[in-house]
Amino acid sequence: MANTFELIASSTVGSGGAASINFSSIPSTYTDLAIFTSARSTATGSGADFFVYASFNGLTTNRTYRRIEGYNGGAGSDNGSNYPVGITGGSTTTADIFNNGSFYIPNYSSTTINKSYSADWVSENNSAVNYDLGFIAGLWSSTAAINQITITVSTGNLAQYSTAYLYGVRNS
């Protein structure tokens, strides 16, 4: 069967920026969730200086991830317990550059399994190099159904015109 993506909600940050983008009251009627972001931080920084984070149901505990990335001709990897879903630049990134990412959460409404996610992103400063691209595999060790997703940046706020789109995915 073909997957069907249905837009549940979208958000665009207004003038002055915002601390977060929050999707609440997510219905449990889909198989999976897909989130697409275009983000920039208000903090001073360029290239890929700041993480884009997601929290589920307002919680920031019981989380682990493994990240691999390529950047500026190099490569790296790490793991940890926060919840990155991407990387973005800040106020000194070339004007009008927003970094794009997506993350996918299968079986988000199950109450019998822990929740995994996968994410990918690309950030560009558009001055001399494509700075960063990467992939993340993450796990939220909770059997709670996900009904809220909050997106933030590690430093500063989400800049004006940052966007996020939440889709429900059905196998139909």
N, C-alpha and C positions, 0 to 999 in steps of 0.2 A: 504494500500500500504506500501511497505517496504521503509524505509529511505535509501538513497544512499549517502555515504560520498565520496566526490571528493577532493583530495588534490589541493588546490589553490596555496599555497606557503609554504616554510619552510625556517628556518634560524638557523644557528649554529654560535655562537659567536666565533670569532677567537682569536688569541694570543693577550694578553694584555687586553682583556675584551672589552665591549662596553657599552655606555650610554643607549642604547635602542635597541630593535628589532622592526622594523617598517614594517607593511604590508600596502602598499598603492595601489590605483587603484583596490580596491576589486570590482569585477563585481557584478551587482545586479541580476544575473540570478538564484540565489538559494533561497530557502525558509528561511533557517537559517544558522548560522555560528557556528562552533565548533573549539575551540583553545585548544591545548594540550601543556603544557610547562614542561620543566625540567630545573630548575634554581638554581643559587647560586650567592651570592653577593661577591664582592671583599672586602667589608668592614670587619673590625674585629668584629666577632660575631659568635655564634654557635646556634645550635638547630633551633629555629624559631624566630630569632631576627629581621627580615626585611620583610616588605610587598612587594609583587609583585603587581604592578599597571597596569591598562590598561586605555588608553584614546582613545576616539573615535573622528575621524575627527580633531585631534589636539586640541580638547577642553577639559578643565578640570572643567567646570562649569555645574550647573544644575544636579548634581549627588547626589544620596543618596544610602545607603546600610544598611543592617542588617546582622550581622555576629554571628554565634554560633560556638563554638569550644570546643574540649576536649583536655586537655594537662596535661601531667605528673601526672595523677591521679585526675585532677580537671576538671572544666568546666567553661565557661564564655560566655558572649555575649556583643555586643556593636553595635552601629550604628554611622553613620557619613555622611560626604559629600565628602570624597575622593573616590577613586575607586579601592579598593583592589580586587584582583582575586586569591590571594594566599599568602603564607608565605614561606620564605626561610632562610637558614642559611648563614653564611659568611665564612671568611677565616680561622676561628678557628674551624669550623665544621670538623668532621672526614674527612680525605682526600678522595676525589672522591665521596662524598655524595652530590647529587643534589636532591632538593625537587620537587615532581611532583604535577601538578595541571591541571585542565581543566575548561574551562568555555564555556557556551552555550548561544547564542544570537538568540532568535526566531524573525522572522519578521524584520530582520535587514534592509531590503531595502524598507520597507513601508515608505511612506511620510505622513501618516495620524495618526499614533499612536506613543506614546513615546516608547523608547526601554528599555526592561528589560533584565536581564541576571541572570544566576545562575552559581555558581562556587563551586568547591570542591578541596581540597588539602590535602596532607599529608607531613609532614616534619619529618625527623629523623636525629638525631645526631649519632646514631649507637654506642654510648658509653655505656649508662646505661638505657636509656628510649626511647620509641617512644614519641617524644616531643609534637607534635601538629597535629591535624586533624580538619578540619572544613568545614563549608558550608556558602555561602554568597548568598543573594538575593539582587540584585541591580536594580536601575532605573536611566536611563539617560532621563531627562525630555526634550526631543527634538523629533520633528517629522522628522528631517533630516534623510535621508538614510545614513547608515554607509558605508563609502568607504575607511576608513583608521583606523587601530588599531595600537597603539604604546604601547609596553610593556617595563616597567622600574622596578627598585627596589627602595625602599625608601631611602636607604643609599648606597653609593658606586656605582659601575657599575655591570652589568651582567658579571659574570666570564666566562673565556674561557670554551667552550663546553656547555654553556647554550643553550637550543634549544627551538624553538616554531614551531608548525605545525598548519596551518590554513586550515580548511576544509569547503567546501560548502556542505550544506545538501539539498537534493531534496527529495520530496515525489514521488518517481517513482520506 
